[in-house]
Amino acid sequence: ANKTELYDHLIEGFIPDLPWPEAVDVFFLADCFPYIGDLSTTIKKMVLALNQNGLIVCSIESRDDQTGTYELSKSGRFKHSKNYLVK
């Protein structure tokens, strides 16, 4: 991503420990959330940093039970419910 020079600002690192910029248009996270169980603090920080019409685009592994929060699967990756992510 850095080599393409397509971004005004690119931040790489462990999501919960990142410095949070202000006025973000899009957070794009591919294959990140399955490695983090409790996303509540991370998502709150992301929402606060988003511009009014900003987006969080992410991939997840979905729980079968959509009313729960998250669970660790046999693969060692976390599965999250839609209800947990869209509060």
PyMOL commands that place a pseudoatom at each C-alpha (Angstrom):
pseudoatom trace, name=CA, resn=ALA, resi=1, chain=A, elem=C, hetatm=0, pos=[0.000, 0.000, 0.000]
pseudoatom trace, name=CA, resn=ASN, resi=2, chain=A, elem=C, hetatm=0, pos=[2.829, 2.418, 0.759]
pseudoatom trace, name=CA, resn=LYS, resi=3, chain=A, elem=C, hetatm=0, pos=[4.493, 1.728, -2.596]
pseudoatom trace, name=CA, resn=THR, resi=4, chain=A, elem=C, hetatm=0, pos=[1.405, 2.756, -4.587]
pseudoatom trace, name=CA, resn=GLU, resi=5, chain=A, elem=C, hetatm=0, pos=[1.406, 6.272, -3.101]
pseudoatom trace, name=CA, resn=LEU, resi=6, chain=A, elem=C, hetatm=0, pos=[-2.394, 6.361, -3.580]
pseudoatom trace, name=CA, resn=TYR, resi=7, chain=A, elem=C, hetatm=0, pos=[-3.097, 7.465, -0.019]
pseudoatom trace, name=CA, resn=ASP, resi=8, chain=A, elem=C, hetatm=0, pos=[-2.900, 10.879, 1.593]
pseudoatom trace, name=CA, resn=HIS, resi=9, chain=A, elem=C, hetatm=0, pos=[-2.064, 9.185, 4.880]
pseudoatom trace, name=CA, resn=LEU, resi=10, chain=A, elem=C, hetatm=0, pos=[-1.549, 5.476, 5.588]
pseudoatom trace, name=CA, resn=ILE, resi=11, chain=A, elem=C, hetatm=0, pos=[-1.185, 4.103, 9.099]
pseudoatom trace, name=CA, resn=GLU, resi=12, chain=A, elem=C, hetatm=0, pos=[-0.025, 0.541, 9.690]
pseudoatom trace, name=CA, resn=GLY, resi=13, chain=A, elem=C, hetatm=0, pos=[0.143, -1.342, 12.982]
pseudoatom trace, name=CA, resn=PHE, resi=14, chain=A, elem=C, hetatm=0, pos=[-1.844, -3.207, 15.629]
pseudoatom trace, name=CA, resn=ILE, resi=15, chain=A, elem=C, hetatm=0, pos=[-5.278, -1.587, 15.498]
pseudoatom trace, name=CA, resn=PRO, resi=16, chain=A, elem=C, hetatm=0, pos=[-5.932, -0.995, 19.228]
pseudoatom trace, name=CA, resn=ASP, resi=17, chain=A, elem=C, hetatm=0, pos=[-2.500, 0.645, 19.650]
pseudoatom trace, name=CA, resn=LEU, resi=18, chain=A, elem=C, hetatm=0, pos=[-2.609, 2.937, 16.606]
pseudoatom trace, name=CA, resn=PRO, resi=19, chain=A, elem=C, hetatm=0, pos=[-2.519, 6.715, 16.855]
pseudoatom trace, name=CA, resn=TRP, resi=20, chain=A, elem=C, hetatm=0, pos=[-5.995, 7.823, 15.849]
pseudoatom trace, name=CA, resn=PRO, resi=21, chain=A, elem=C, hetatm=0, pos=[-6.152, 10.554, 13.224]
pseudoatom trace, name=CA, resn=GLU, resi=22, chain=A, elem=C, hetatm=0, pos=[-8.977, 13.043, 12.965]
pseudoatom trace, name=CA, resn=ALA, resi=23, chain=A, elem=C, hetatm=0, pos=[-11.287, 13.448, 9.986]
pseudoatom trace, name=CA, resn=VAL, resi=24, chain=A, elem=C, hetatm=0, pos=[-10.997, 10.008, 8.407]
pseudoatom trace, name=CA, resn=ASP, resi=25, chain=A, elem=C, hetatm=0, pos=[-13.037, 9.261, 5.282]
pseudoatom trace, name=CA, resn=VAL, resi=26, chain=A, elem=C, hetatm=0, pos=[-12.606, 5.479, 5.255]
pseudoatom trace, name=CA, resn=PHE, resi=27, chain=A, elem=C, hetatm=0, pos=[-11.174, 2.818, 7.506]
pseudoatom trace, name=CA, resn=PHE, resi=28, chain=A, elem=C, hetatm=0, pos=[-10.446, -0.231, 5.350]
pseudoatom trace, name=CA, resn=LEU, resi=29, chain=A, elem=C, hetatm=0, pos=[-9.566, -3.374, 7.297]
pseudoatom trace, name=CA, resn=ALA, resi=30, chain=A, elem=C, hetatm=0, pos=[-9.027, -6.615, 5.409]
pseudoatom trace, name=CA, resn=ASP, resi=31, chain=A, elem=C, hetatm=0, pos=[-8.643, -9.731, 7.559]
pseudoatom trace, name=CA, resn=CYS, resi=32, chain=A, elem=C, hetatm=0, pos=[-7.942, -7.754, 10.748]
pseudoatom trace, name=CA, resn=PHE, resi=33, chain=A, elem=C, hetatm=0, pos=[-10.952, -8.129, 13.051]
pseudoatom trace, name=CA, resn=PRO, resi=34, chain=A, elem=C, hetatm=0, pos=[-10.779, -11.954, 13.170]
pseudoatom trace, name=CA, resn=TYR, resi=35, chain=A, elem=C, hetatm=0, pos=[-7.579, -11.505, 15.201]
pseudoatom trace, name=CA, resn=ILE, resi=36, chain=A, elem=C, hetatm=0, pos=[-9.169, -9.225, 17.808]
pseudoatom trace, name=CA, resn=GLY, resi=37, chain=A, elem=C, hetatm=0, pos=[-11.925, -10.432, 20.128]
pseudoatom trace, name=CA, resn=ASP, resi=38, chain=A, elem=C, hetatm=0, pos=[-13.297, -7.387, 21.935]
pseudoatom trace, name=CA, resn=LEU, resi=39, chain=A, elem=C, hetatm=0, pos=[-13.714, -4.661, 19.326]
pseudoatom trace, name=CA, resn=SER, resi=40, chain=A, elem=C, hetatm=0, pos=[-15.755, -2.236, 21.430]
pseudoatom trace, name=CA, resn=THR, resi=41, chain=A, elem=C, hetatm=0, pos=[-12.958, 0.255, 22.178]
pseudoatom trace, name=CA, resn=THR, resi=42, chain=A, elem=C, hetatm=0, pos=[-11.491, -0.002, 18.686]
pseudoatom trace, name=CA, resn=ILE, resi=43, chain=A, elem=C, hetatm=0, pos=[-14.813, 0.631, 16.938]
pseudoatom trace, name=CA, resn=LYS, resi=44, chain=A, elem=C, hetatm=0, pos=[-15.677, 3.526, 19.269]
pseudoatom trace, name=CA, resn=LYS, resi=45, chain=A, elem=C, hetatm=0, pos=[-12.343, 5.187, 18.440]
pseudoatom trace, name=CA, resn=MET, resi=46, chain=A, elem=C, hetatm=0, pos=[-12.895, 4.626, 14.731]
pseudoatom trace, name=CA, resn=VAL, resi=47, chain=A, elem=C, hetatm=0, pos=[-16.401, 6.115, 14.822]
pseudoatom trace, name=CA, resn=LEU, resi=48, chain=A, elem=C, hetatm=0, pos=[-15.122, 9.209, 16.653]
pseudoatom trace, name=CA, resn=ALA, resi=49, chain=A, elem=C, hetatm=0, pos=[-12.412, 9.708, 14.014]
pseudoatom trace, name=CA, resn=LEU, resi=50, chain=A, elem=C, hetatm=0, pos=[-14.768, 9.372, 11.027]
pseudoatom trace, name=CA, resn=ASN, resi=51, chain=A, elem=C, hetatm=0, pos=[-15.995, 12.298, 8.981]
pseudoatom trace, name=CA, resn=GLN, resi=52, chain=A, elem=C, hetatm=0, pos=[-19.754, 12.769, 8.936]
pseudoatom trace, name=CA, resn=ASN, resi=53, chain=A, elem=C, hetatm=0, pos=[-20.257, 10.423, 5.963]
pseudoatom trace, name=CA, resn=GLY, resi=54, chain=A, elem=C, hetatm=0, pos=[-17.242, 8.236, 6.683]
pseudoatom trace, name=CA, resn=LEU, resi=55, chain=A, elem=C, hetatm=0, pos=[-17.212, 4.467, 6.363]
pseudoatom trace, name=CA, resn=ILE, resi=56, chain=A, elem=C, hetatm=0, pos=[-15.744, 1.481, 8.146]
pseudoatom trace, name=CA, resn=VAL, resi=57, chain=A, elem=C, hetatm=0, pos=[-15.144, -1.253, 5.588]
pseudoatom trace, name=CA, resn=CYS, resi=58, chain=A, elem=C, hetatm=0, pos=[-14.019, -4.547, 7.071]
pseudoatom trace, name=CA, resn=SER, resi=59, chain=A, elem=C, hetatm=0, pos=[-14.049, -8.277, 6.659]
pseudoatom trace, name=CA, resn=ILE, resi=60, chain=A, elem=C, hetatm=0, pos=[-15.188, -10.466, 9.543]
pseudoatom trace, name=CA, resn=GLU, resi=61, chain=A, elem=C, hetatm=0, pos=[-15.877, -14.071, 10.337]
pseudoatom trace, name=CA, resn=SER, resi=62, chain=A, elem=C, hetatm=0, pos=[-19.538, -14.244, 11.255]
pseudoatom trace, name=CA, resn=ARG, resi=63, chain=A, elem=C, hetatm=0, pos=[-20.963, -16.074, 14.256]
pseudoatom trace, name=CA, resn=ASP, resi=64, chain=A, elem=C, hetatm=0, pos=[-23.805, -18.501, 13.665]
pseudoatom trace, name=CA, resn=ASP, resi=65, chain=A, elem=C, hetatm=0, pos=[-25.617, -16.897, 16.630]
pseudoatom trace, name=CA, resn=GLN, resi=66, chain=A, elem=C, hetatm=0, pos=[-26.122, -13.272, 15.570]
pseudoatom trace, name=CA, resn=THR, resi=67, chain=A, elem=C, hetatm=0, pos=[-27.406, -12.202, 19.008]
pseudoatom trace, name=CA, resn=GLY, resi=68, chain=A, elem=C, hetatm=0, pos=[-24.136, -12.867, 20.859]
pseudoatom trace, name=CA, resn=THR, resi=69, chain=A, elem=C, hetatm=0, pos=[-20.953, -10.808, 20.790]
pseudoatom trace, name=CA, resn=TYR, resi=70, chain=A, elem=C, hetatm=0, pos=[-17.841, -12.699, 19.711]
pseudoatom trace, name=CA, resn=GLU, resi=71, chain=A, elem=C, hetatm=0, pos=[-16.308, -16.133, 20.122]
pseudoatom trace, name=CA, resn=LEU, resi=72, chain=A, elem=C, hetatm=0, pos=[-12.964, -17.757, 19.499]
pseudoatom trace, name=CA, resn=SER, resi=73, chain=A, elem=C, hetatm=0, pos=[-13.273, -20.398, 16.793]
pseudoatom trace, name=CA, resn=LYS, resi=74, chain=A, elem=C, hetatm=0, pos=[-11.335, -23.661, 16.535]
pseudoatom trace, name=CA, resn=SER, resi=75, chain=A, elem=C, hetatm=0, pos=[-9.091, -21.980, 13.962]
pseudoatom trace, name=CA, resn=GLY, resi=76, chain=A, elem=C, hetatm=0, pos=[-7.889, -19.478, 16.592]
pseudoatom trace, name=CA, resn=ARG, resi=77, chain=A, elem=C, hetatm=0, pos=[-9.701, -16.587, 14.898]
pseudoatom trace, name=CA, resn=PHE, resi=78, chain=A, elem=C, hetatm=0, pos=[-12.575, -14.609, 16.361]
pseudoatom trace, name=CA, resn=LYS, resi=79, chain=A, elem=C, hetatm=0, pos=[-16.091, -14.652, 14.964]
pseudoatom trace, name=CA, resn=HIS, resi=80, chain=A, elem=C, hetatm=0, pos=[-18.302, -11.606, 15.579]
pseudoatom trace, name=CA, resn=SER, resi=81, chain=A, elem=C, hetatm=0, pos=[-22.068, -11.190, 15.428]
pseudoatom trace, name=CA, resn=LYS, resi=82, chain=A, elem=C, hetatm=0, pos=[-23.734, -8.542, 13.300]
pseudoatom trace, name=CA, resn=ASN, resi=83, chain=A, elem=C, hetatm=0, pos=[-25.577, -7.193, 16.363]
pseudoatom trace, name=CA, resn=TYR, resi=84, chain=A, elem=C, hetatm=0, pos=[-22.279, -6.703, 18.191]
pseudoatom trace, name=CA, resn=LEU, resi=85, chain=A, elem=C, hetatm=0, pos=[-20.703, -4.810, 15.291]
pseudoatom trace, name=CA, resn=VAL, resi=86, chain=A, elem=C, hetatm=0, pos=[-23.671, -2.580, 14.417]
pseudoatom trace, name=CA, resn=LYS, resi=87, chain=A, elem=C, hetatm=0, pos=[-24.668, -1.338, 17.896]
for i in range(1, 87): cmd.bond("trace and resi %d" % i, "trace and resi %d" % (i + 1))
show_as sticks, trace
zoom trace
